[in-house]
Structure formats: structure tokens, C-alpha cells
Amino acid sequence: MADQTAALAATFPILEFDSNREALINPGALIRSRTEMPAACVLCFFHDVIADLQDAGLLTAVASLRSEMGAHPVYRLSTPAGAVALLHPGVGAPLAAALLEEAIALGGRAFVACGGAGVLDSSIAVGTVLVPAAAVRDEGTSYHYLPPAREVALAPAVVAALEAALTTRGVPHRRVKTWTTDAFYRETTGRIARRKAEGCACVEMETAALCAVAQFRQVTFGQLLYGGDDVSGAAWDGRGWTGKRSVREQLTLLAAEIAATLV
């Protein structure tokens, strides 16, 4: 098996995992820790929710990360369970992983991501809260943080904590395996069928990578998704998922409260 893996790695660069923990560029050397950065952090994929919270005066800027897209502000948000940091991690695995790295360098230690996901099962209604317990690694970023494998599992204790918190708050939810892909325009019927056959209930673009970074950096990570568009049928059904503003806001505030309890 080891020989086969080595042979595949020689053919496919993505399988050339390097266990050296020191890279030429390390986030800790570029990002200075900020004492006002809460240890609990929400990675919120909803730009509209962040804008609404900011307009309501509920966010205080504590740091700013940068990419070629411009500034990526890091905010402080108060919750009944304590203060958390909140930032938009970009879209797609590479940028989300890089910004998670930098948030860790700032002092983040417990992270809950919240976002939407396409569903592979039409019985999952729009707005249904999904708690990933594992992710199929059909993206590239996670292979730079963990040895090659088909899936990555989220920490069972964190998944259980998320589910317990949702149950306590009376929020119906579903534990799922998710499919993390880099190319939503290449979600073909054949690939969708294969992912459904291996137990995936939804598809998104970041979970596997974020989980891999968290494991590599030894920080706590969990994710809350909500059922969005439907890719399970013969034709795509958008189901108006991006317009579910109240769902997105409630999920963000839930993620913040739960994240505060994980540190």
C-alpha cells in the first residue's frame, strides 16, 4: 500500500504530502497577535449578515487581514455566552484556509463556521440546519495539511457540542457528511450520484479544507450549514436560498453563541 501511495504521489503532485510543519512563509511571522481578539471565532460566509450587524452597531473592528481582494475586517461581537471574533473567510477552500490560518495567528482557538450548502437530498428543506461530521475531500487545499485520504472527520466532541447546543435551543437539525468541491460548475450528474451513494447529503466548497487546517494547527473547529439550493434532481433548483436572510442571521448568531462556549 505504501509503495502504491508513493507511486501515485510521483504521478499526481496533489498527493505529495509534506509533514514538515515549517513552511517558507508562516502566518505567525506575518500576523501579529492582538490581545483584543477573542479566542472564540465565527467564520461567517454571509456578507449580508455581517453588513446588517455592522449597520446595527453590533460589531467592533479589532483587526484587518488583507488579500488581493482588499481588506478582510475582523470584528468583535458580544453574545450572551461571551465575546467572539467574526470575519468573512472568503469563498472557496484556498482563501478560506489562508484566512483561518491568519485568524489562528491572531489568537483564535475555537472556530465555528456558518454557511449554506447545496443539498443532494430534496427532502432537506431550505433553511434546514446541517451539522457536518465528515467531509469528502474533493478539493485541493486539504491535501497540503493532511495525508491523502478520501474523507476528513470533524472532531466528534465538537460535533456533539454543536448538536447539544442546537437541541437545547430547540433548533431541528441533521448530522451529515458533506462533499467539499472546488468547482461548482463541474457538479455533474455522475459525480452527484457517486457522492450520494457514499452518503453525502450536501455540497459546499470549504469544510474539508477548514477542518484540515484546524487539525494541523490543533485548534477547535465545527461547522453549521443550512440547506440551500437543490442539486439532487435532473435540473438545478435554486429554491431562492440566498434570499433567506432571517435564516442566515439566526444561523450566524447561533454559531456565535456556540463558539463562545467552546474555548
Backbone hydrogen bonds, N-H to C=O, Kabsch-Sander energy under -0.5 kcal/mol:
donor,donor_aa,acceptor,acceptor_aa,energy
5,T,1,M,-2.5
6,A,2,A,-2.3
7,A,3,D,-2.2
8,L,4,Q,-2.3
9,A,5,T,-2.5
10,A,6,A,-1.8
11,T,7,A,-0.9
11,T,8,L,-0.6
12,F,8,L,-3.2
15,L,12,F,-2.1
16,E,13,P,-2.2
17,F,15,L,-2.0
19,S,17,F,-0.5
23,A,21,R,-0.6
29,A,26,N,-1.4
30,L,26,N,-0.8
30,L,27,P,-0.9
31,I,27,P,-2.7
32,R,30,L,-0.5
34,R,106,L,-1.4
37,M,34,R,-1.9
41,C,110,A,-2.7
42,V,85,A,-2.9
43,L,41,C,-0.5
43,L,112,V,-1.8
44,C,42,V,-0.9
44,C,87,L,-2.1
45,F,43,L,-0.6
45,F,114,C,-2.3
47,H,45,F,-0.9
50,I,46,F,-1.9
51,A,47,H,-2.4
52,D,48,D,-2.1
53,L,49,V,-2.7
54,Q,50,I,-2.3
55,D,51,A,-2.5
56,A,52,D,-1.8
57,G,54,Q,-1.6
58,L,53,L,-2.5
59,L,53,L,-0.5
60,T,76,R,-1.7
62,V,74,V,-3.1
63,A,74,V,-1.5
65,L,72,H,-2.5
67,S,70,G,-2.2
70,G,67,S,-2.0
72,H,65,L,-3.4
74,V,63,A,-3.0
75,Y,86,L,-2.9
76,R,60,T,-2.4
77,L,84,V,-3.0
78,S,58,L,-0.5
79,T,82,G,-0.7
82,G,79,T,-1.7
84,V,77,L,-2.7
85,A,40,A,-2.9
86,L,75,Y,-2.1
87,L,42,V,-2.1
93,A,205,M,-0.7
96,A,92,G,-2.1
97,A,93,A,-2.6
98,A,94,P,-2.0
99,L,95,L,-2.6
100,L,96,A,-2.1
101,E,97,A,-2.4
102,E,98,A,-2.0
103,A,99,L,-2.2
104,I,100,L,-2.3
105,A,101,E,-2.0
106,L,102,E,-1.6
107,G,103,A,-0.7
107,G,104,I,-1.0
108,G,103,A,-2.4
109,R,39,A,-3.6
110,A,39,A,-2.2
111,F,220,T,-2.5
112,V,41,C,-2.1
113,A,222,G,-2.4
114,C,43,L,-2.6
115,G,224,L,-1.8
117,A,226,Y,-1.8
118,G,203,V,-2.3
119,V,229,D,-3.0
120,L,201,A,-2.7
121,D,201,A,-0.6
124,I,121,D,-2.2
125,A,123,S,-0.9
127,G,227,G,-2.6
128,T,125,A,-2.1
129,V,172,P,-0.7
130,L,225,L,-3.0
131,V,174,R,-2.8
133,A,176,V,-3.1
134,A,176,V,-0.9
135,A,152,V,-2.5
136,V,178,T,-2.8
137,R,150,R,-2.7
138,D,136,V,-1.8
138,D,180,T,-1.3
143,Y,140,G,-0.9
144,H,141,T,-2.0
145,Y,142,S,-1.5
146,L,142,S,-2.0
152,V,135,A,-2.0
154,L,133,A,-1.9
158,V,155,A,-0.6
159,V,155,A,-2.3
160,A,156,P,-2.6
161,A,157,A,-1.9
162,L,158,V,-2.5
163,E,159,V,-2.4
164,A,160,A,-2.6
165,A,161,A,-2.2
166,L,162,L,-2.3
167,T,163,E,-2.6
168,T,164,A,-2.5
169,R,165,A,-1.5
170,G,167,T,-1.5
171,V,166,L,-3.1
174,R,129,V,-1.8
176,V,131,V,-2.1
177,K,199,G,-0.6
178,T,134,A,-2.7
179,W,202,C,-2.2
180,T,136,V,-2.0
180,T,178,T,-0.6
181,T,179,W,-0.6
181,T,204,E,-2.5
182,D,138,D,-1.0
186,R,183,A,-1.9
187,E,184,F,-0.8
188,T,186,R,-1.8
192,I,188,T,-2.7
193,A,189,T,-2.2
194,R,190,G,-1.9
195,R,191,R,-2.5
196,K,192,I,-2.5
197,A,193,A,-2.1
198,E,194,R,-1.4
199,G,196,K,-1.5
200,C,195,R,-2.6
201,A,177,K,-2.6
202,C,177,K,-0.9
203,V,118,G,-2.5
204,E,179,W,-2.4
210,L,206,E,-2.6
211,C,207,T,-2.7
212,A,208,A,-2.1
213,V,209,A,-2.5
214,A,210,L,-2.4
215,Q,211,C,-2.3
216,F,212,A,-2.5
217,R,213,V,-2.7
218,Q,214,A,-0.8
219,V,214,A,-2.2
220,T,109,R,-2.4
222,G,111,F,-1.9
224,L,113,A,-3.0
225,L,130,L,-2.8
226,Y,115,G,-1.2
227,G,128,T,-2.5
228,G,117,A,-2.9
230,D,237,D,-3.1
231,V,119,V,-2.4
231,V,229,D,-0.6
237,D,230,D,-2.2
241,W,238,G,-1.9
243,G,240,G,-1.3
244,K,241,W,-1.4
245,R,243,G,-2.4
248,R,244,K,-2.2
249,E,245,R,-2.4
250,Q,246,S,-2.6
251,L,247,V,-2.4
252,T,248,R,-1.9
253,L,249,E,-2.4
254,L,250,Q,-2.3
255,A,251,L,-2.7
256,A,252,T,-2.2
257,E,253,L,-2.3
258,I,254,L,-2.6
259,A,255,A,-2.7
260,A,256,A,-1.9
261,T,257,E,-0.6
261,T,258,I,-1.2
262,L,259,A,-1.6
